[in-house]
Amino acid sequence: MTNPMNHQRGQMTIEMLLMIIVMLAMGMTLSNFARSQGWVKSLVSGPWKPMQAMIENGVWIAADSKQYHPHHRRRHGSYDSDHVPGSGADDGGLD
């Protein structure tokens, strides 16, 4: 009579199950650590600041980009193209 404990059937299934549990535990640990350190937030918000400045104000400079928005330039309509004092024609219209 053969001992049923000597057979290798199901060993691969058990090993794969144990490997899945170990990988899942490592993934959850890494995810919790990354969340507590704020890695994902820094990866997303870092490159977003210049993009936000370009979308909102038309410049790539993130710091104080509101002052470069075209709305803040002094403009007037004239067919003669005359210079208005304080219009900022020499500095691109920025004040």
LINFEN-V230188 format. One line per field, one symbol per residue. ss: DSSP state (H for helix, E for strand, L for the rest). psi: psi as a letter, one per 40 degrees, with the letter a starting at -180 (. if undefined). burial: + if it has 24 or more other ideal C-beta (glycine too) atoms within 12 Angstrom, else -. Layout:
ss: ???
psi: ???
burial: ???
//
This chain:
ss: LLLHHHLLLLHHHHHHHHHHHHHHHHHHHHHHHHHHHLHHHHHHHHHHHHHHHHHHHLLLLLLLHHHHLHHHLLLLLLLLLLLLLLLLHHHLLLL
psi: hiheeeieheddddddddddddddddddddddddddefddddddddedddddddddeeiehdhfedeehddeihiihheefihhheefdefeei.
burial: --------------------------------------------------------+-+--------+---------------------------
//
